[in-house]
Each structure stands twice: as C-alpha cells, then as structure tokens.
Amino acid sequence: MAQQIPESSLRRWKYLVDVGLWPRMVEFNWRGWINNFQEDELPWAVRLLDSFLYFSQPLTRQLFRSAFLSASEFVVPKDSISTARGAWSKFIDDVVVVQIRGEIPSAADSGFAFARLARDDLGVNEEQLLDGQAALKYLLSKGSGTVVFVDDFVGSGAQFIKLWKRQEFVSSDISSISFAQLVNRHPDSFRFFYCTAVATTYGINNIKDVAPQVKVLSGQILDQRASALNSPSLIWREDMCSSGPEFIRRASERAGISMNSADDENWRGFHDLGLSVAFAHGWPDSTLPLYSWQENWQPLLVKGAV
C-alpha cells in the first residue's frame, strides 16, 4: 500500500474482519477504499473508516429483538410474573405486524425480513404479518388492536410518515382510510409501535411530530453526533470538527458525486444526515455516498457481493 496507514488502524481493521464484525473484503473493501485518498487526506479518511458502524446479521437481529421486546414496558403489568407472562402472550397473539415498504415497493424491502424475524424469533403467527392495506381492513373490522411496524432503520422517518398518511382502499362503505385518519377517529381503540434495529433521533423526532401516537422503539439510537457533517461529532477529533466535513465535500466532488443539495443523492446523504452506517443486507440512503460511489472510485460498500 503506497500510503502510510497507521499500524494501529491496520491491526484494528484486520481484527474486525477476523472476529466477524466486518465482512469479507469483497463486501467491505476497506483496502481499496482507503486507496482512493491522497496522502494528505489520509488522517481524515482513516478517521472515517475507524468510526464506521457496520451491523452484522446477528447483531442486527439482536438489536431488532431487543426493540420488539421493549414493547413489554408498555403492555405488561408489573404486579406478578404470571400476570406479566399472560399479558405478553396476549400481546403476541393479538398484535398485527406491518412491514415498512420502500419508495418503490419490492419483495426485497427490508421490512419483509424483519416481519419474518418477528415470526421466527418472537412467536408472531404468519397470518398476523400484514401489509398496510390488510392491516387497516383488519383493524376496522375488529374495532381495536395493536400494530407493530417493523424495519431495520429509521433515518429521516420519511418512509414511515408516507405509510402513516397513505390512504388505502378498505371497503365500499368506508372507501379509503389511512392510519393517521384511523387513530384520529378512534383515539383510544388502537396502539401503535414502530420497532427497528437502529434509529436516528432526527427520524424519531420527525415521526413524533407527525404521529405522536406511535412509540418508536429501537435497539440502538444515533443522535446528531453520529453525523460526519455535524459539530460536535463522534467521528472527528475536536481538531477535525471543521476540516472533517470539508474533507468529505472535497473528496466527494473529486469522485464525481453531486454537489447539488436539491438532489436526493447528493454528497451529504439523504436529508443531509451524513451517516457512516451499513447493515449486512445493505445500507440506508442517509449514509454518505462517498462510501458506495463506484464511478472512477473504489467503493467501501459493495452491493450484490458473493
């Protein structure tokens, strides 16, 4: 390697691969990615890589399970173990699990995988895993109920807010209705949770503003310090707080990434969140494009690697 990488960082990166916290290089090409940078850029590039949050499948699964189980705080009484067990069993038997869909719905949407985790790890029956339209029909027919929305990640909260407000056809009598309208018509009849492996405080607050009836439960919460574009930031040393974002801007421009803030896929990431986050199954659009860009650039994150 032409550049001088600190030996401590090299040892750390190799160790993360050896213990399975980072995947194989074909999926997480840290050697190739670090070679994109010029000698004088290395301190910032090394810092970005050192601070990257990669969630393996077992870790993501456990974070999601923790988020789902934390719903017990709101549904299980604390007077006795037997009462608590009964209340949790009833919750699992009655709950409706709804997956969050992407902008263009696809069978590959991560929400499907987390609905299956609710079935496989937490005992929710297959027939309780519904899409938004089927869930609304069911809730209206029953007149009450509990919904758990599931996904891997809450970044801006935009996908959930669209689902919450989207009107679905439910019957010829009622025509169409959204979750937002349902809860406004029957404020005391339904409970809503949103369980996710990882969430940002930005997204949680956006959801709270639009849907205060929904309790967002997450295995790990990232506050504004998780962004490489904010100050203070957990990514940068104190002496890098100003130069760090400028380094990302310069490197992104050199790579050919859009500098136009009006573009959803601009150098700052979706909603300017500037995150350094990926999962074994993919990464959110709020992660910095600098990690996945492929045109005349060696990406750190590689889609479809086998």
N, C-alpha and C positions, 0 to 999 in steps of 0.2 A: 504494500500500500504506500503510495507516494507521500501522502500527507502524514504528519506526525500526530497520531491519536494518542491521548494519554493512556498509558498502560493500565491504569486503574479502570478506565472506561472499557477498554477492550476485554479485560478479565471479567468485568461485570456483565457485559453483553453476552460473552460466551457462556458464562454461568447461567444466565437467564434462559438460554437455549437448552443447556444441559439438563436443567431441572424442569423443563417444560413450561415455564412461564412465558417464554417466547416460542413461536413455532419454528419449523424448518425455514432455512433461508429462501427457499423457493416461494414461500408465502409471506415472509417478512424479511425483505432483502436489505438488511442493515448495512452490509458491506458496500453494496452497490450504491445505496442511497447516500451514504456519507461521502462517497467519491464524487458526488455532484458538486461539492463545495470547494471554493478556493481556499488556499492556505490561511488567509487572514479571516475567513469566515468560520473556521473550524470551532473556535470556542463556543459560538452560538449554536452551530449545528450539533455539536456533541451534547450541549445542554438540552436541546430539543429531544434528542434520542434518549438521553438519560431519563427524561421526565415523561416519556411516552407511556400511556396506560393501555396495556393490551389485556383484554379479558378472555381467557381461555374458555372452552366449553364447560369444563367442570366448575370453574369459578363463576361464570355467568349463571349457570344452573343453580348454584347455591345462593347467589345474590337474589335471583328471582324467587326462589323458595322462601328465603328469609322475608322478602317483601310481602309475599302472599300470606305467610303465617302471621305477620304483624297485624293483619286484619283482626286477629283474635282479640286485640286490645279493645276493639270497638264492639265486638259481638259476643264475647264470652264474659259472663259474670264471674266475680272473684270470690264468691262465698264458699264454694266447695269444689273439690276436684271432680266429683261425679257430675255436678251441675255444669261445670266447665266443659267436660267431655261431651255431655249431651248437647250443649249449646253449639259446640264446634261441629259435631256430627250433623246437626240440623242445618247449620250454615252450609256445609259441604253438599248435603243432599238437595238443598233448595237453590243454591247460587246459580246464576247464569254467567258464563264466561264468554266475553266478546273480544275478539282479536282486533287490533288496530290495523287498518289497511293502508297501503301506500297511496301516493297521489294517483297512480295508475294501478288499480287492484291487480294482484298477481298471486298465483299459487305459491310463489317464492317469498311472499311477505313474511317478515319475521314474526308477526303476530300469530300466524298459524303454529309455528314451532312452540311458542310459549303457551298457547292454548293446549297443545299436546302435553307440555310439561305439567300443566295443571291437572290433566287427566292421569298421566303416568306417575307423577311424584306426589300428588296431593289428593288423589282419590275422587276427583270430579268425574262424573259419568259422561260418556261420549255424547249423549243426547243433550247435555247441558252446555255444549260448546256451540255457540251460535254466531251468525253474523249480525250486524246491526239491525237489519230489517226483521229477521226472525226473532231477535230478542225483543224488539218493540211490540211485535204481534203477541208474543207470549206474555209480556208484562201487562199489556192492555187486557188480555183475556183473563188473566189471573187477578188483576186489580192491586197487586202488591208484589214486592220481591226485592232481591238484592242482585246487583250486577257488579262483576269484576271485569274491567277492561284490562287487557294484558298486552305487553310488548317488551322489547329488550331495552329501549332507551327513550327518554324524554329529553329532547334538545330544546327546541323553541316551544314545543307544545302545539304547534300548528296542525299536525295531523289529527291529534285528538280533538281539538276545537272544531275542526271541519266535521268530524264524525258526530260530535255532540250537537252541532247545529243542523246537520244534514237531514232533510225531510225524507222519510221512507214511506212508500205506499203500504198500508197495513190492512185496510178493508174498504169495501164500497161505502160503508156507513161513515167512517171517520176520514177516509181518503188517506192523506199523508200526515205524518207527525214526526217530530224529532225528539231526541232525549231531552233537550232543553225545554221543549213545549210540554213533554210528559211530566217532568218534575215541577214545572210551574202550575200545571193543572192539578196535580196531586202531590203537594209538597211533603206530606207525611207518610206516603204509602211506599216509597221506594228508597233504597240505599245504594250508593254508588262508590266503588273503589277503583283506583287505577294502579295496578301493580306492575312494576318494571324493575329490571335488574339495576339500571343506572339512570339517574335523572340529574338535570341541572336545576339550580334554584331559579334561574331565569324562566325555564319552562314551567316549573311548578307554580311560580307566581302568575304567569300568563294564564294557566288553567284556572287558578283560584279566582282571578279577576272575572273570567267568563262563566265558570261553573263552580261556584263556591260549595255546592252540594257534594262535589266529588273529593274524596280523600285520596291524595296521591301518596302511595307507599312505595319506597324504593330501597333496594339493598345497599346502594351507595349513592350519595348525593354530592354533586360537584358544584361548588359555589363559584363566584365570579373570578376567584383566584386561580381556577383551573385553566383559564384562558391565557394563551400566549400573547394576547393583544392587550391585556389589562395591566394596570399597575395599582396595587402590588399584585404579583403573580407568583404562584408556587413553582413555576417553570424557571423563572430567571432569578439569578442572584440580584441583590439590591443594586449593584453597579451596572446591571444589564437591563433594568426595567425600561429604560428609554431606548437603548440601542437594540434590544431584542425584537420588538415589533418592526423597527426599521429594517433590520436584517431580513426578516420574513418578507417584507414588502419588496426589497431589492432582489432577493433570490427568486421570489415568485415571478417578478417581472422578467428576469433573465430566462426563467423556464418557459415563459410564454403564457402564463396564467392571466386571466382577465383582471385588469385593474379597475374595471368599471363597477362601482358599488351598486349599481342598479341590476347587475347580473346576479342571479341566484348562485351561480358557481364562480364567484369572484374569490380573490386571494385570501379573504378574511374568513371564508366558510359561511354557511347559511346563517342568516341573522347576525352575522359578524361575531359568531361565538368563538372562533379561533381555537378549537379544541385539539388535543393530542390524544385521541381515543379511537380504539378499534376493538372489535369482537372477532372471535374465530370465524364467525359466519359473515362478517362484513364490517363496514364502518359507516357512521352517520354522515350526512352531508354537512354537518356543522364542524366536522374535523377539517383541519387546514388542508386545502388541495395540494400543498407542497409535498405531502406525504404520498399521494397516489397519482400524481401527474406522470404521464408516460411519453409525451412528445419531446424528443431530444432530452430525456431525463430518465434516470433510473428510479423507479418508484420504490418506496419502502413497502407499501401495501399493494399486494398483487391479487387481483380478482381471478377466480377460477383456477388457482394453482392446485396441482395434484402431485 
